């Protein structure tokens, strides 16, 4: 992710209970991951004060704020990731939007009942009464319709720093926040001479940035001047 720069893409961030929550998935066991974010403004959602007044001028007024992540190093699965998400974010009241690998529900049955990863997620999250779940697969399509890797990477790079010299992506790099996301965006490589991400040289990399990329490529594709996510409350 060549456009990522810690000067313009990292900052201490705060969860805003008034805003929608977005959870992004990449299905894996070592590590098991999920990414938690919100669309935020420099001005707090109460409209009364600038929460992020010390951000660099290159950071746009509205940005994708990666405020947390789930990281289970070994022996993970989708039920464990869901359990941790509910434990850490079950206090949120309002809309929760779900994004991720669209093929997670195809051909990968994870228990004897025939449930898929997405089946498990929706069943587990339905128990959180204060969450209003929006499964974005219904809008952007399902099955094996993931964006091409090159398109996904380009969309993330454009969100990091665009041609107008603006950053629209901030990651909280602190431990127990989004430490692994910051490490991913700095360390993920392409296989030499290709547009394919190197998935083998370091098993800890690529997973959280892939999860983020599914969201960004759906809501901020670089070939569109506008996107549907402007309807979210921020």
N, C-alpha and C positions, 0 to 999 in steps of 0.2 A: 504494500500500500504506500506508494511513493509520495502521495500527497499528505500523508499523515505527518504532523509535526507537533511534538509535545508542547511547543510554545503556544499554539493556537487550538489544539485539540484536547488538552487536559486541563482540569480545574476541579477543585472541591465542589461537589454538587449536592443539592438538597432535594429530597422527596417532597413533592407538593401534593397533599391529600385532596386538593380541589381538582386536580387534573386526571385525565384518563391514564391508566397504566397499560403498558405494552409488554408482553412476554414473548420472547423469540426462542425457538428450539432448533437444536441440531442433535439428532439422535445418535448417541455414542455411549459406550460403556466405560472407557478408560481414556479420558475423563467423561463423566456425565455432566452436561452443561445446560444452562438456560441463561438468557440475557434479559435484564429488566430495564426499561427506559421510559421516558416521557418526552413529549414535545413541549419545550419550555421557552419562555421569554426572559430577557434581562429583567423586565419589570415583573414583579411577583403577580400571581393570579388575582390577588385582592386589588390590584391596580393602584396601590397606595405607596409602594416603595420599590426601589430598584434592588432586587436581591443580589444581582451579580454586577455591581457597579465597578468592580476592579478587573473585569475581563479585558483582554487586549482589544483594541479597536477593530482588529480583523474579524473578531467573532460577531456574527450577524445578530440582529435583535431576536430572531427566532431560531432555535437550534434543537437538534436531537440530543437529549441528555441521557447518557448511559449511566444510570445511578446504582446499578447492582448487577450481580451475576450469581448463578449457582455453579459450583465447581466441586464435583465429587471425583477425586483422583482415580480410584480403582473400584471395580466391581459395582458400577452403577447400573441403573436401568431407569426407564421412564417413571414407574411408580415411585422410586426413591427421589427422583428430581421433583416430581409433583409434591411429594410429602414435604420436602424442604421449602419449596415455593410457598406452600400454604402456611407453613410454620413462620416464615419470615415476612410474607406479604399478605397474609389472610386478614390483616387489620384494614386493608384498603377497602373503601366503600365506593362503589360506582363501577364504571365501565372498565373491563379488562379485555384488551385486544390480543388475539393469538396469531402469531406468524411462525413460520419455520419451514423445514424441509417437507415439501408437499408429498414426497414419496414415502414418508413415514407410515402412511396408512396402507401402503401397497406391498403385498407379498412378504411382510415381516410380522408374523403373528408372534406375540410375546407371551401368551399363556394358553392353557389347554382349552379355554373357551373360544379361541380364535380372535381375541381382541388385538387390535393394532395399537401402535403408539398413540395415534390421535384418538382412538376409542378410549384408551386409558385416561388420557389428559381430560377429555370432556366429561368422563364419568367422575373422576376425582374432583374436578373443579366445580361440578354441579352441586357438591356438598357445601360449598362456600356461599352461604345465602346472600351475603352482602355484595358479591361480585355479580355484575351484569356482563355475561360473557358474549364477546363478538368473535366468532370463529371466522377469520378473514379468508379462509379457503373458499368459503361460499361466494365471495366476491371476486377473488383473483383466480379462481380455478383450483382444481384438485387433481390427484393422480400424479403422473410423472412430468408435470409441466413446470419444473424448476427452471429459472432463467439460466442462460448459458453462463459459465464461470466468468468469461470475459466481461459480459454485461454487468454481472453482479459486482465484480471488482471495480469496474469503471464507475458504477454508481456510488460505491463507497468512497472512492477517491474524490469524486466531485462533491460529495457531502463534506469530506475533510477540508477541501480547499478548492474553490471553483475559479473559473476564469475571471470573475469579477474581483478576485482577491478576498473572498469571504469564506470563513469557516462556519459551517452549519452542523458540526458534530463536536460534542464535548464528551469526554470520558473521565470519570472520577478514578484516578489511578491508585488510590489508597487501598491497602489491604482491607479485606472484608467489604470492599465496594466493587470496583470493576478493574482490579489489578491485572487479571489475566487478559482482559480485553485490550488494555494498553500494551501489554507485552505482545499480544497477537498482531496488532496493527503495526507494531514496530518490527516484528520478526518474521512474519510469513513471507515465503519466497515462491516464485514461479519456477517450475522446472526449466532448466536452461533451453532456450530456443523454442519454447512453447508458450501457450497462454493458459496452461494448466497449473494449478496450485500444487506445490510440493507437499504431499501428505505423509511422506515416509521418513524424512530425515529427522524430524522431531515430532513424536507422537502427541506432545502436549499443545502444539500449535495448530491453528486453523479452525478449531471447532467453535469457539465463541465468535470469532469474526465471520464465519460462515452464517451463524445464526443471525447476527446483525445484518449481514448482507441480504438475507431473504426479505427482511423488512424494508430496508432502504431501496432495494431494486423494485419492490412492489409499489412503494409510496413515493419515491423520488427518482424514477427512471430518468436517465439523462436525456432521453429523446423527447420528453414532455416538458412544457413550460410550467404546467400546473399539475396538481395532484388531488386526489380525493380526500386526503387526510386533513385538509384545511378545515373540515367540519368537526374535527376533534376539539374538545374543550381545552384551550390553553391560553 
